[in-house]
Structures are given as C-alpha cells and as structure tokens.
Amino acid sequence: MMFSYITILASVIPLSAAAAASANIKGLLQDRSNKWSANTTVYFPGDAEFSNETLRWNEYSAPTFAAVVRPGSEQDVQKVVKLSISNNISFLATGGRHGYGTQFGKLQNGLEIDMSAFDMVQVDKNSSMMTVGGAVHFGDIVDPLYAAGKEIQTGSATCVGLVGATLGGGIGRYQGLHGLILDALVSLRIVTAKGDIVTVSNSSHPDLFWAMRGAGTNFGVILSATYRVHDLTNGGQVMNADMIFPGTANVSFLDIVQSMQDKIPKELSLIASMAYNSTSKMSEIIANLVYVGPEDAGREAIKPFLDLKPTVHEISMLPWNQLNSKAAFGATALECEKGGQHSMFGVNVRNVSASTYVDVFEKLDDFWNSNPAAQGSSFSLEFFSNSAMEAVPDDATAYPWRDTKAYLMLQMTWSNASAAESANAVAEELRSELVKSSGYPYHSVYVSYAHGDEPLESKFGASKLPRLAAMKKEWDPDNVFAYGAALPMKYP
Ligand SMILES: Cc1cc2nc3c(=O)[nH]c(=O)nc-3n(C[C@H](O)[C@H](O)[C@H](O)COP(=O)(O)OP(=O)(O)OC[C@H]3O[C@@H](n4cnc5c(N)ncnc54)[C@H](O)[C@@H]3O)c2cc1C
C-alpha cells in the first residue's frame, strides 16, 4: 500500500492574513490593556535574550518568530491564546524545543508561546502520582522521583520536553517494563483553541484524552500533566553497558539484534548508532545496552554482544536517576546541543532485517567517504521489548504502532549547506529500503521521529485517522494548533 510523501516548502505559504497580522504582533503584545502578570515576559527580535530564547535543537527547517511570550500564569496562557486567535496570529507552544520535523518550518514570523515558566515537578509518594508543568524536561524529573523511591519510563536525552514527547508516544529504555510514556499519563490540564482551561482524562473528555495520546500537539497548550509512576525496580540499581565495535562487525552485530527480535527481555534495551569516526576515519557501532536488574542477569542478557569482543566496553551499575546522563559514554551532553542542522528520517519496524541494515550501513559508509561535510550523519536503532506496550489495547489510545519492535533513524547532518541536498537524497533512498523490510504494509513512523513529509497514515495510522479527524474538527475547527504533526478535519 502506498501513500504519497509531501513536499514541505515554507515559501509556498502565501503572505496570508496570518503573516500580515504577525507584522502587527509587537503592538498587540505591548498593549497595556493586556495586563500581563508580573511573571510574564515578552521578547522581540533585537532583545538580548531573543536569539537564545528561540534557539532550537534543530535549526533546519525551523520556525521563525516575530515575538516570544513566556507566560507566567495559567491566565496569561489563556490570554495569549485568545489574543492570537482573535488577531489571526499563528503560534507554536514550546516545551523543550526539541521537536525537529520539517513541518515546523511552515511557521514563519509567528508567535512562540514559551512554556518554560511551567517547570514544577510534584511527586506524591503515597498515591504514586507525579504532576509536572508543561515544559519540564526528562532530566528534571529523575531526582525528585528517585528521592521518593519511584521511577517512570522516559526517553534518553535529558533535555527533551517530557510533555512534548508524551503527546506523540514517548519511547525509551524502560519501555519494556512500563510501556510508552503516554501509557503512564493520567490527565492533562490544557488551554483549548477556545481559550478555555479543561482537564482531560479518562473521566473528563475521554475522547479527547484518547486523541491526545498519539496526536496531542493538535488540541491545546498543556499547562500540566499528571502521570502514574512506579516503585523503583531492583532498588533503583540498573546495569549500563557501553560498547564500541568496528564497522566491520556490522553483520554479526545486526544478526544478534535480529535473532533477539522475538525474545528481548523486558528489562533490556539497546540503543545503537552506526556512525563515522572522524579520528580513526573508520565507521563504527556505538552500542548502549541497559538492563534493569542485577548485574549477573544483565551480563547474561548482553552476552552475545560481549562475545563479539567490542574494542571498548564499560559496564557499571548506576542509580536510575543517573542513567540518562551517563549512558552511552555520556552522549546526552552532545545530543542536547542546540542550534545544529538535522534532517531526520524515522522508520518503525515490526520485522528486524539485519541484511537490510547491513546494506544501509554500507551505503552510508560510501556516502561518508564521498561527502566529508556530512560525516556526522548516522543510522541508529532503538530496540526495546514491546510486551508492556502491547499489553495496552490498541483502541485505548490514538498511538498507532504498539507492535513496533525497533525504531530506526537516519539522522542526517552537515557542516556545510552544500551537503544538505545529497544528504537528504541518500536518506530518502535508504528510508525507502528500510520501509520495504519493515513488516508494515506502508511506512509507519513514531510521529515524533517523522521527517515531516510522510503521508498522514504513516504518522497516525489509517485506522485511527477517521476518529482523530472528527476530534480535530470538534476541538480545533480553525486549526490553530497547526504546526506540530497536524491532523486533517476530515478523513478520508
Ligand atoms: C536529541 C533528541 C533526543 C530525543 N529522544 C527521544 C526519546 O528518547 N524518546 C522519545 O520519545 N522522543 C525523543 N525525542 C523526540 C521528542 O520526543 C520530540 O522531538 C518532542 O516533540 C520534543 O518535545 P519538546 O517539548 O522538547 O519540543 P518542542 O519543539 O518544544 O515541542 C515539540 C512539539 O510538542 C508541542 N509541545 C511541547 N510542549 C507543549 C506544551 N506544553 N503544550 C502544547 N504543546 C507542546 C509543540 O507545540 C510541538 O508541536 C528526541 C528528540 C531529540 C532532538
């Protein structure tokens, strides 16, 4: 089954009423009758803080802003949403600024609603609940949870917005034990497209709660989110194993991954990156394996990889709250650097195909050798047990890919803009190859890992789209929440 990819061109957006209104944005925001609360800040281009305020992880096809409002109260979020809508100003609410799809570039000269003042983390040990503000990062929650003897499934980089990740799914190392991050979600407090504050949960607007768990960037600004958390597994001690293999080990390495696809223990996760080492001038595989349990069981689980004799390996037991900052040789520090050029092409697979990945690796190796400016590009694989995710009925949430076994990502980057075209061209070709062996009838991708050009079905699943479109029409009929992965009003 084939659906068409979409060309994203910021320039095809005409100087619409929305863009014209943006020109007037400064006057509107500075109008004294707004009566912003003392904690609310407004920035414009030229202000010292503006560039830093708007800097995103990905500057490729990034949105641009004519102003930033950082609301300091819930009422000011309501006020800025209403003001934007009544004046036809296009806006984007931001949490961690790590969203990277090319669709963000469609927003030019808009308004950023920077939610970073919503940074509280409250853990209720007795009820095993955590409530966080709309801009809290993965890295902000681990210490308060650990201190309370609790854990939650998170993603791997400390700087990513927890709410931003939850809205699309939320995948990561504890997924085998606890499922997607959105499976932990209990309720959201949001400002809707009408400017109302609404609580969304299984008992309050359950249809909207269903839709927001998978397509959540379409319906509101999230003020806070409440999650169910878990007691610490293994007393909070987790085994972290970091390894490096030469690129020449790719066949054996990927064969092991394929052989584990139906039996990866729920406690084990693998995140591997196939990359070019600019010092050795050779390709290599950097693998991070995490086992949530005692070291002897962990060593047994990763034995096939150890038997491959990595050139470097470091194994240690860590407290859970240090895992994300230390795993993969501390890669999060580098991963979190903002302002880079990244063109990301994700593919979900329910069939792990070692031979395809070897072929992709080899083609990428040729690409690295002929394109020095794009040698920072990589091919990564995230592999978790899907048993906890599959234990949740498919119709319980809008998230469409509960049978996914691994998440593949071609992460293209360049130091010179002249390499962008060839990097994107090779990634498109390799993505098609990965899709063919994915085991899905059409390209399926975790919406937060999408490039931005995929058909709607690839991001939301054909079976979910009729209900999602109906929810979009009911809750956001004017499509004001349009710049994440946007839903249609009607499907088919
Ligand atoms: C380095 C890196 C590592 C990553 N690792 C993981 C991972 O391990 N697991 C995983 O699942 N994902 C991961 N992601 C993907 C990540 O989940 C998405 O990019 C996510 O959308 C980022 O959210 P954010 O708040 O940081 O970004 P933003 O750009 O601020 O927001 C992204 C989208 O979410 C919306 N949004 C964010 N906060 C709010 C809010 N309070 N109210 C309304 N809308 C909001 C925005 O409007 C936008 O549409 C990673 C991304 C990067 C760049």
Ligand as a Chemical Component Dictionary entry (heavy atoms), coordinates in Angstrom:
data_LIG
# 
_chem_comp.id                   LIG 
_chem_comp.type                 NON-POLYMER 
_chem_comp.pdbx_formal_charge   0 
_chem_comp.three_letter_code    LIG 
# 
loop_
_chem_comp_atom.comp_id 
_chem_comp_atom.atom_id 
_chem_comp_atom.alt_atom_id 
_chem_comp_atom.type_symbol 
_chem_comp_atom.charge 
_chem_comp_atom.model_Cartn_x 
_chem_comp_atom.model_Cartn_y 
_chem_comp_atom.model_Cartn_z 
_chem_comp_atom.pdbx_ordinal 
LIG C1  C1  C 0 18.174 14.817 20.950 1  
LIG C2  C2  C 0 16.779 14.245 20.956 2  
LIG C3  C3  C 0 16.514 13.093 21.655 3  
LIG C4  C4  C 0 15.228 12.569 21.676 4  
LIG N1  N1  N 0 14.991 11.436 22.383 5  
LIG C5  C5  C 0 13.747 10.944 22.454 6  
LIG C6  C6  C 0 13.466 9.771  23.208 7  
LIG O1  O1  O 0 14.362 9.170  23.801 8  
LIG N2  N2  N 0 12.194 9.329  23.250 9  
LIG C7  C7  C 0 11.173 9.976  22.606 10 
LIG O2  O2  O 0 10.036 9.534  22.693 11 
LIG N3  N3  N 0 11.403 11.069 21.877 12 
LIG C8  C8  C 0 12.660 11.565 21.783 13 
LIG N4  N4  N 0 12.902 12.660 21.013 14 
LIG C9  C9  C 0 11.800 13.239 20.237 15 
LIG C10 C10 C 0 10.965 14.143 21.120 16 
LIG O3  O3  O 0 10.063 13.384 21.871 17 
LIG C11 C11 C 0 10.148 15.121 20.278 18 
LIG O4  O4  O 0 11.011 15.854 19.473 19 
LIG C12 C12 C 0 9.286  16.021 21.144 20 
LIG O5  O5  O 0 8.290  16.597 20.326 21 
LIG C13 C13 C 0 10.103 17.124 21.794 22 
LIG O6  O6  O 0 9.323  17.893 22.657 23 
LIG P1  P1  P 0 9.921  19.273 23.178 24 
LIG O7  O7  O 0 8.949  19.828 24.147 25 
LIG O8  O8  O 0 11.311 19.101 23.600 26 
LIG O9  O9  O 0 9.993  20.142 21.850 27 
LIG P2  P2  P 0 9.176  21.401 21.309 28 
LIG O10 O10 O 0 9.792  21.691 19.999 29 
LIG O11 O11 O 0 9.138  22.473 22.324 30 
LIG O12 O12 O 0 7.720  20.830 21.096 31 
LIG C14 C14 C 0 7.500  19.775 20.186 32 
LIG C15 C15 C 0 6.008  19.698 19.875 33 
LIG O13 O13 O 0 5.309  19.485 21.102 34 
LIG C16 C16 C 0 4.447  20.585 21.371 35 
LIG N5  N5  N 0 4.540  20.922 22.793 36 
LIG C17 C17 C 0 5.607  20.815 23.615 37 
LIG N6  N6  N 0 5.271  21.230 24.854 38 
LIG C18 C18 C 0 3.980  21.636 24.786 39 
LIG C19 C19 C 0 3.067  22.180 25.726 40 
LIG N7  N7  N 0 3.371  22.395 26.996 41 
LIG N8  N8  N 0 1.810  22.487 25.277 42 
LIG C20 C20 C 0 1.453  22.270 23.998 43 
LIG N9  N9  N 0 2.265  21.757 23.065 44 
LIG C21 C21 C 0 3.517  21.444 23.468 45 
LIG C22 C22 C 0 4.926  21.720 20.496 46 
LIG O14 O14 O 0 3.888  22.623 20.168 47 
LIG C23 C23 C 0 5.463  20.987 19.287 48 
LIG O15 O15 O 0 4.429  20.684 18.391 49 
LIG C24 C24 C 0 14.179 13.209 20.967 50 
LIG C25 C25 C 0 14.452 14.378 20.259 51 
LIG C26 C26 C 0 15.734 14.891 20.242 52 
LIG C27 C27 C 0 16.022 16.119 19.447 53 
# 
loop_
_chem_comp_bond.comp_id 
_chem_comp_bond.atom_id_1 
_chem_comp_bond.atom_id_2 
_chem_comp_bond.value_order 
_chem_comp_bond.pdbx_ordinal 
LIG C1  C2  SING 1  
LIG C2  C3  SING 2  
LIG C2  C26 DOUB 3  
LIG C3  C4  DOUB 4  
LIG C4  N1  SING 5  
LIG C4  C24 SING 6  
LIG N1  C5  DOUB 7  
LIG C5  C6  SING 8  
LIG C5  C8  SING 9  
LIG C6  O1  DOUB 10 
LIG C6  N2  SING 11 
LIG N2  C7  SING 12 
LIG C7  O2  DOUB 13 
LIG C7  N3  SING 14 
LIG N3  C8  DOUB 15 
LIG C8  N4  SING 16 
LIG N4  C9  SING 17 
LIG N4  C24 SING 18 
LIG C9  C10 SING 19 
LIG C10 O3  SING 20 
LIG C10 C11 SING 21 
LIG C11 O4  SING 22 
LIG C11 C12 SING 23 
LIG C12 O5  SING 24 
LIG C12 C13 SING 25 
LIG C13 O6  SING 26 
LIG O6  P1  SING 27 
LIG P1  O7  DOUB 28 
LIG P1  O8  SING 29 
LIG P1  O9  SING 30 
LIG O9  P2  SING 31 
LIG P2  O10 DOUB 32 
LIG P2  O11 SING 33 
LIG P2  O12 SING 34 
LIG O12 C14 SING 35 
LIG C14 C15 SING 36 
LIG C15 O13 SING 37 
LIG C15 C23 SING 38 
LIG O13 C16 SING 39 
LIG C16 N5  SING 40 
LIG C16 C22 SING 41 
LIG N5  C17 SING 42 
LIG N5  C21 SING 43 
LIG C17 N6  DOUB 44 
LIG N6  C18 SING 45 
LIG C18 C19 SING 46 
LIG C18 C21 DOUB 47 
LIG C19 N7  SING 48 
LIG C19 N8  DOUB 49 
LIG N8  C20 SING 50 
LIG C20 N9  DOUB 51 
LIG N9  C21 SING 52 
LIG C22 O14 SING 53 
LIG C22 C23 SING 54 
LIG C23 O15 SING 55 
LIG C24 C25 DOUB 56 
LIG C25 C26 SING 57 
LIG C26 C27 SING 58 
# 
